[in-house]
Amino acid sequence: MTSPAEIERSARRRIARRLLPFLWLLYVIAFLDRVNVAYAALEMSHDLAFSDRVFGFGAGIFFVGYVLLEIPGALIVERWSARRWIARIMISWGIMTALVGLVHTSREFYAARFLLGAAEAGFFPGIIVYLTHWFRQEDRAKAIAAFMTAIPLSNIFGSPVAGQILRLHWFGLQGWRWLFILEGVPAVIFGLVTLFYLTDWPRQAAWLPKEECDWIMGELEREKQKKASRRGYTIWQALRQRDVLLLTLIYFMGSTGVYGFIIWFPTILKRASGLSIAKVTLLVVLPYIAGLIAMVLNGWHSDRTRERRWHTSISLIAAGACLVLVIAAGAHLWWQLGFFVLFAAFINAYQPTFWTLPTAFLGESSAAASIGLINCIGGLGGFAGPFIMGYLVTRTGSFASGLLWLVINLFVGGILILCLRPVSPPSLMESSGVLR
């Protein structure tokens, strides 16, 4: 007879192997389609005569469209069907990505990026909610970290691939146009695959043995009851909670730092070094390798210690400190690159632990709506980061002022994390009665 411990180990392993690689692949595709504009800018801005301000606004306006369906998208995953909603998102954003490659004017660029954001809206919070259907609170940071390694890995793979695609000039179209067109195709294909591969709930999983299905459903039900006994928030009460609003503000500041860096780093490196596009797209890989390692280690250590706030706060503050060193390095290219590598490590490390915080004290629909709100409003930092960077560069002729804007956001966000009310996992609360 199989022991409970063996059933637990087998269920956790089987669920992780079934879901995480596929979700990771979807997010790689999503992130490539979101940030390929950073590599396209190496040619596009020159070809279309876009100023830094125009490019920054067009890159950032993606996130204005992105906010439209965030909260309803997360609730649809909770109450309807994750696989259908995720499939719809992928197919529509794949089509819109290809259309970005056909723009000729700044207005067309703004419109295409806005519609691309609207098409992708709901994907990320939907995935975070979906993971709560399959992973216990104590396993969730590792699961989110594994999923979110797609952010650095999409750039590790995407940067050299972008460098190769930018060399293409098929049918009279420039390489940057082919970058958008070719990278839109996988989203459509895998959107169709998602309909057949993903399973919405454990009870529907034919691939999960009955005893393992019963185990994970029992664990999640106990977690749900414990959270409900601590805080019985409705959706609207949750959206007005102090900590939810703080998390939204913190995520805005973190997103400002993340996307201010991602969108502008290839351009910063190209202008500072004078290297060819091929060499720049290879060097861009280095920070994301560091980010990948740091993200996994921080998520693993956070789960091991069952501590979230300090893991998130220290990462944000350290990222800001690294940008201060980048500014101080001045014209010393290799010192700047080294500090950018450290920055990428810390800014990626904060994300998996941050996303465990809403689900630690809210349950089911209230958590889904809150995650949607945080990603929706907080995600506007993805607009503020690239746009204000572009604006300040245009006004001052230097990236230092834009980087200082990112530093301020990261320092304030790291401090605000410590203002959140401490919440311990249920198992620790029961065993020790001590709150972190």
Residue pairs with C-beta under 8 A, 6 or more apart in sequence:
2 10
2 211
4 215
7 211
7 212
7 215
8 215
10 209
10 212
11 208
11 212
11 213
11 215
11 216
12 139
14 207
14 208
14 212
15 134
15 135
15 202
15 208
15 216
16 143
16 146
18 207
19 134
19 198
20 143
20 146
20 147
22 197
22 198
23 127
23 130
23 131
23 147
24 146
24 147
24 149
24 150
24 153
25 150
25 190
26 86
26 90
26 127
26 150
26 190
26 194
27 124
27 127
27 147
27 148
27 150
27 151
27 154
28 150
28 153
28 154
28 157
29 90
29 154
29 186
29 187
29 190
30 90
30 93
30 120
30 123
30 124
30 150
30 187
31 150
31 151
31 154
31 155
31 158
32 154
32 158
32 183
33 93
33 94
33 97
33 116
33 120
33 183
33 184
33 187
34 62
34 116
34 120
35 154
35 155
35 158
35 262
35 263
36 97
36 158
36 162
36 179
36 180
36 183
37 44
37 58
37 59
37 62
37 100
37 113
37 263
38 59
38 262
38 263
38 264
38 265
38 266
38 267
39 158
39 159
39 162
39 163
39 166
39 176
39 179
39 266
39 281
40 162
40 166
40 176
40 179
40 180
41 55
41 59
41 263
41 266
41 267
42 166
42 176
42 266
42 267
42 270
42 277
42 280
42 281
43 166
43 174
43 175
43 176
43 277
44 50
44 55
44 174
44 176
45 51
45 52
45 54
45 55
47 174
47 176
48 103
48 104
48 105
48 106
48 109
50 58
50 106
50 109
51 390
51 394
52 390
52 393
52 394
53 390
53 391
53 393
53 394
54 106
54 109
54 390
55 390
56 263
56 264
56 386
56 387
56 388
56 389
56 390
56 391
56 393
57 110
57 386
57 387
57 390
58 106
58 109
58 110
58 113
59 113
59 263
59 386
59 387
59 390
60 259
60 263
60 382
60 383
60 384
60 385
60 386
60 387
60 390
61 110
61 113
61 114
61 117
61 383
61 387
62 113
62 114
62 116
62 117
62 382
62 383
63 117
63 255
63 259
63 379
63 380
63 381
63 382
63 383
64 114
64 117
64 380
64 383
65 113
65 114
65 115
65 116
65 117
65 118
65 119
65 121
66 117
66 118
66 120
66 121
66 376
66 379
66 382
67 117
67 121
67 376
67 377
67 379
67 380
68 117
68 118
68 121
69 118
69 121
69 122
70 121
70 122
70 125
70 372
70 373
70 375
70 376
70 379
71 369
71 372
71 373
71 376
72 122
72 372
73 85
73 89
73 121
73 122
73 123
73 125
73 126
73 372
74 122
74 125
74 126
74 128
74 129
74 368
74 369
74 371
74 372
74 375
75 235
75 365
75 368
75 369
75 372
76 85
76 122
76 126
77 85
77 86
77 122
77 125
77 126
77 129
77 130
77 368
78 129
78 364
78 365
78 368
79 365
81 200
82 126
82 129
82 130
82 133
82 198
82 200
83 194
83 195
83 197
83 198
83 199
83 200
84 195
85 122
85 126
86 123
86 126
86 127
86 130
86 191
86 194
86 198
87 191
87 192
87 194
87 195
88 191
89 119
89 120
89 121
89 122
89 123
89 126
89 191
90 123
90 187
90 188
90 190
90 191
90 194
91 187
91 188
91 191
91 192
92 119
93 116
93 119
93 120
93 123
93 184
93 187
94 184
94 185
94 186
94 187
94 188
94 189
94 191
95 119
95 184
95 188
96 112
96 115
96 116
96 119
96 184
97 116
97 180
97 183
97 184
97 187
98 180
98 181
98 184
98 185
99 112
99 115
99 180
99 184
100 109
100 112
100 113
100 116
100 180
101 173
101 176
101 177
101 178
101 179
101 180
101 181
101 184
102 108
102 112
102 177
103 109
103 112
122 372
124 375
125 368
125 371
125 372
125 374
125 375
125 376
127 147
128 144
128 355
128 359
128 371
128 375
129 367
129 368
129 371
131 140
131 143
131 144
131 147
132 140
132 220
132 359
132 367
133 200
133 201
133 202
133 220
134 143
134 202
134 216
135 143
136 216
136 219
136 220
136 223
137 223
137 356
137 359
137 360
137 425
137 426
138 303
138 306
138 425
138 427
139 303
140 303
140 356
140 359
141 299
141 300
141 302
141 303
141 308
141 352
141 353
141 356
142 299
142 300
142 303
142 352
144 299
144 351
144 352
144 355
144 356
145 295
145 296
145 298
145 299
145 300
145 352
146 296
146 299
148 295
148 348
148 351
148 352
148 355
149 292
149 295
149 296
151 288
151 291
151 295
151 348
151 351
152 287
152 288
152 289
152 290
152 291
152 292
152 295
152 344
152 348
153 288
153 292
155 262
155 284
155 285
155 288
156 285
156 288
156 289
156 292
159 266
159 281
159 282
159 284
159 285
159 288
160 281
160 282
160 285
162 179
162 281
163 277
163 278
163 280
163 281
163 282
165 175
165 178
165 179
165 182
165 183
166 175
166 176
166 179
166 277
166 281
167 175
167 278
168 175
168 178
169 175
170 178
173 181
199 205
199 206
199 207
202 208
202 213
202 216
202 217
202 220
203 213
203 217
205 213
208 216
223 426
224 363
224 364
226 426
227 361
227 362
227 363
227 426
228 363
230 361
231 361
231 362
231 363
233 241
233 362
233 366
234 366
235 365
235 366
235 369
237 366
238 244
238 362
238 366
238 367
238 369
238 370
239 369
239 370
239 373
241 370
242 421
243 357
243 361
243 420
243 421
244 358
244 362
244 370
244 373
244 374
246 416
246 419
246 420
247 354
247 357
247 358
247 370
247 374
247 378
247 420
248 373
248 374
248 377
248 378
249 378
249 413
249 416
250 354
250 378
250 413
250 416
250 417
251 354
251 374
251 375
251 378
251 379
251 381
252 377
252 378
252 379
252 380
252 381
252 384
252 409
252 413
253 316
253 381
253 409
253 410
253 412
253 413
253 416
254 316
254 347
254 350
254 351
254 354
254 378
254 381
254 409
254 410
254 413
255 378
255 379
255 380
255 381
255 382
255 384
255 385
256 381
256 382
256 384
256 385
256 388
256 405
256 406
256 409
256 410
257 316
257 319
257 320
257 323
257 347
257 381
257 385
257 406
257 409
257 410
257 413
258 347
258 351
258 381
258 382
258 385
259 381
259 382
259 385
259 386
260 385
260 386
260 388
260 389
260 402
260 403
260 405
260 406
261 340
261 343
261 344
261 347
261 385
261 406
263 385
263 386
263 389
264 386
264 389
264 390
264 399
264 402
265 284
265 287
265 340
266 280
266 281
266 284
268 399
269 275
269 280
269 283
269 284
269 337
270 277
270 280
272 331
272 333
272 336
273 279
273 280
273 283
273 333
275 283
283 337
286 337
286 341
287 340
287 341
287 343
287 344
287 345
288 344
288 348
290 341
290 342
290 344
290 345
290 348
291 344
291 345
291 347
291 348
291 349
292 348
293 345
294 315
294 345
294 346
294 348
294 349
295 348
295 349
295 351
295 352
297 349
298 311
298 315
298 349
298 350
298 352
298 353
299 352
299 353
301 311
302 308
302 311
302 352
302 353
302 356
305 311
306 424
306 425
306 428
306 436
307 436
308 353
308 354
308 356
308 357
308 360
309 357
309 417
309 418
309 420
309 422
309 436
310 418
311 349
311 350
311 353
312 350
312 353
312 354
312 357
312 414
312 417
313 414
313 415
313 417
313 418
314 414
315 346
315 347
315 349
315 350
315 353
315 414
316 346
316 347
316 350
316 410
316 411
316 413
316 414
316 417
317 410
317 411
317 414
317 415
318 342
318 346
319 343
319 346
319 347
319 350
319 410
320 406
320 407
320 408
320 409
320 410
320 411
320 414
322 339
322 340
322 342
322 343
322 346
323 339
323 343
323 403
323 404
323 406
323 407
323 410
324 407
325 335
325 339
325 342
326 336
326 339
326 340
326 343
326 403
327 400
327 403
327 404
327 407
329 335
329 336
329 339
347 410
354 417
355 371
357 420
357 423
358 367
358 370
358 371
358 374
359 367
359 371
360 423
360 425
361 421
361 423
362 370
381 409
385 406
385 409
388 402
388 405
389 399
389 402
389 403
389 405
389 406
390 402
392 401
392 402
392 405
393 399
393 401
393 402
395 401
422 435
422 436
423 435
423 436
424 434
424 435
424 436
428 434
428 436
429 435
